[in-house]
Amino acid sequence: MNRLENIQKLAEKYSLKSYQTGYVLQVEQEVGFLGKSVLEVGGSLPREFVFEALEVKSWTAIEYIQYYIDAGFEYPGAEVSITFDEIKNGAIPREYEVINGKIEDLPYHLFSNFDLVFSVAALQNLHAVPAATEKIFQSLKLGGCYCALAAPVWSCYNGHLFNTKKSPTGKEYDYHENCPVPPWGHLLMRPPQMYDHLCRTIDFDTAAAITYEIYNSSRINRFFLEDYLNFLKISPFSQGHFRPMPPMSIPEDIQTKLEGLYPGYQNFSSQGFSFTLLRDRE
Ligand SMILES: C[S@@+](CC[C@H](N)C(=O)[O-])C[C@H]1O[C@@H](n2cnc3c(N)ncnc32)[C@H](O)[C@@H]1O
């Protein structure tokens, strides 16, 4: 069994989600994990998986637990073992640590510390993208890489990502399978129009809860795909690749309306993106 097959097998054994496995395999082929000190941003892949399958030297994960509390989800990650304050007071992360904090608050004690920064399905939930990018750049050793995948982003057909809601009659609504919001509807409508649209088929309370979640919850950042690229262009990273996901088909009239509503933006068809960036200077 070759290395990639072994990673895939162990990903199943340790119950990684399919998109996590897919992206781990992509990063393995692109830059490799073997023997590296890795910082994971917005998640914590299981200890057994990162050592047995990826054979990393160390794994430090940043999880922002308040995100789960605000969203009303149960925290699914690995046990939090250290705080930024402890690191500021001299504690040195062990070979596997999970830190509860925001990446944009990363203390300088962890600067120039990592060979690889890895992030999957988290950037769309992170608000301080420029500050986070700056801290990630600083966290890398010279020659280190920052690899991230984010989806769905706000500018795609279901980028509102609203949390499953149950109506008083027991009917469940969510952002992909039973979605009362038409594709790109969150971009085409303003909140009052959305509420009015939802009230035609759903009770008022559920319609109000979905409208709130789409436009006001802190769970997502509402950046367009091109915003992430523009943030990177003005970041300290000057080398790398930004890859939008393959475009999904978008009706011509919707594309025209969106371009009119959001001058300068064109990509409403990619669900998300991945990128690989290199720290090539001090
Ligand atoms: C949708 S979850 C993704 C978790 C995991 N990577 C996965 O693949 O399932 C989004 C993650 O973003 C994290 N997050 C949100 N804001 C953050 C911040 N400012 N700094 C670090 N992580 C953050 C949350 O803690 C959460 O783990």
The ligand as an SDF file (V2000), in Angstrom:
LIG
                    3D

 27 29  0  0  0  0  0  0  0  0999 V2000
  -17.1680   24.7980   10.0060 C   0  0  0  0  0  0  0  0  0  0  0  0
  -16.0190   24.6370   11.3310 S   0  0  0  0  0  0  0  0  0  0  0  0
  -14.7850   23.6570   10.5510 C   0  0  0  0  0  0  0  0  0  0  0  0
  -14.1040   22.7460   11.4800 C   0  0  0  0  0  0  0  0  0  0  0  0
  -13.2190   21.6850   10.8440 C   0  0  0  0  0  0  0  0  0  0  0  0
  -12.0340   22.2570   10.2110 N   0  0  0  0  0  0  0  0  0  0  0  0
  -13.9510   20.7850    9.8630 C   0  0  0  0  0  0  0  0  0  0  0  0
  -13.3950   20.4760    8.8300 O   0  0  0  0  0  0  0  0  0  0  0  0
  -15.0590   20.3270   10.1850 O   0  0  0  0  0  0  0  0  0  0  0  0
  -15.2900   26.2190   11.3940 C   0  0  0  0  0  0  0  0  0  0  0  0
  -14.1280   26.3500   12.3540 C   0  0  0  0  0  0  0  0  0  0  0  0
  -13.6480   27.6930   12.3230 O   0  0  0  0  0  0  0  0  0  0  0  0
  -13.1670   27.9740   13.6150 C   0  0  0  0  0  0  0  0  0  0  0  0
  -12.9970   29.4200   13.7900 N   0  0  0  0  0  0  0  0  0  0  0  0
  -13.9150   30.4090   13.6840 C   0  0  0  0  0  0  0  0  0  0  0  0
  -13.3370   31.6060   13.9130 N   0  0  0  0  0  0  0  0  0  0  0  0
  -12.0300   31.3630   14.1700 C   0  0  0  0  0  0  0  0  0  0  0  0
  -10.9140   32.1790   14.4880 C   0  0  0  0  0  0  0  0  0  0  0  0
  -11.0410   33.4910   14.5920 N   0  0  0  0  0  0  0  0  0  0  0  0
   -9.7150   31.5880   14.6800 N   0  0  0  0  0  0  0  0  0  0  0  0
   -9.5810   30.2480   14.5680 C   0  0  0  0  0  0  0  0  0  0  0  0
  -10.5910   29.4170   14.2640 N   0  0  0  0  0  0  0  0  0  0  0  0
  -11.8050   29.9680   14.0840 C   0  0  0  0  0  0  0  0  0  0  0  0
  -14.1850   27.3440   14.5280 C   0  0  0  0  0  0  0  0  0  0  0  0
  -13.6870   27.0980   15.7980 O   0  0  0  0  0  0  0  0  0  0  0  0
  -14.4430   26.0360   13.7830 C   0  0  0  0  0  0  0  0  0  0  0  0
  -13.5340   25.0390   14.2440 O   0  0  0  0  0  0  0  0  0  0  0  0
  1  2  1  0
  2  3  1  0
  2 10  1  0
  3  4  1  0
  4  5  1  0
  5  6  1  0
  5  7  1  0
  7  8  2  0
  7  9  1  0
 10 11  1  0
 11 12  1  0
 11 26  1  0
 12 13  1  0
 13 14  1  0
 13 24  1  0
 14 15  1  0
 14 23  1  0
 15 16  2  0
 16 17  1  0
 17 18  1  0
 17 23  2  0
 18 19  1  0
 18 20  2  0
 20 21  1  0
 21 22  2  0
 22 23  1  0
 24 25  1  0
 24 26  1  0
 26 27  1  0
M  CHG  2   2   1   9  -1
M  END
$$$$
